[in-house]
């Protein structure tokens, strides 16, 4: 199947380039229900069938506790088909962020609380690594957000060790563009859940995505050049010359 081979190619290359997986790892995949995390789950599930270093997978969802319950039954069914144990952790994060704190810019606090809940569940389940579904476009978007709004050069790292939790975060999709993920989902239907968050599509990140999309139309390859600059400068652990651009990119 062409679409999974492409995603697997990107995933395998990132895992190898950054030594993301070792023998005996127990890896939790953070599942929001969106296309990125579900694609990552599928890719890692396929990778474990032939990767020389043997590892275990579990899937974890942090239920934000929105007033309208989110149906994760489709994700549960997918995990069952893939043979991946699945846990849903119920929280009241949405109530805290939107009703109690009434945050004008909710994304920061929300992300912090979700990360905390996810890290704690990883530890509870005996996982030493947490895989997140950030892809190539997310790397570039985050770099530009940090530059525009914080005046600093940086993005999230391919591999991050959290010493307080003794937990390593890995991002195996950093070489896969969003269009690759979208293509995979369109040709291999996954139980993607529409975000119930009232701030969805109304964030600084979404504005940056639109800005870069506009610039890219007149400057083809802009995102690749930004990613390449990250690599050449060795910012946040990125390595030079590791990104392979396919002919149709």
ABEGO torsion letter per residue (X at the ends): XAAAAAAAAAAAAAAAAAGABBBGBBBBBBBAGBAAAAAAAAAAAAAAAABABBBBBBBBBBBAGBABBBBAAAAAAAAAAAGBBBBBBBBAAAAAAAAAAGBABAAAAAAAAAAAAAAAAAAAAGBABBBBABBAAAAAAAAAAAAAAAGBBEBBBABBBBAAAGBBBBBAAAABBAAAAAAAAAABBBBBBBBABAABGBBAAAAAAAAAAAAAAABBGAAAAAAAAAAAAGBGGBBBGABBBBAAX
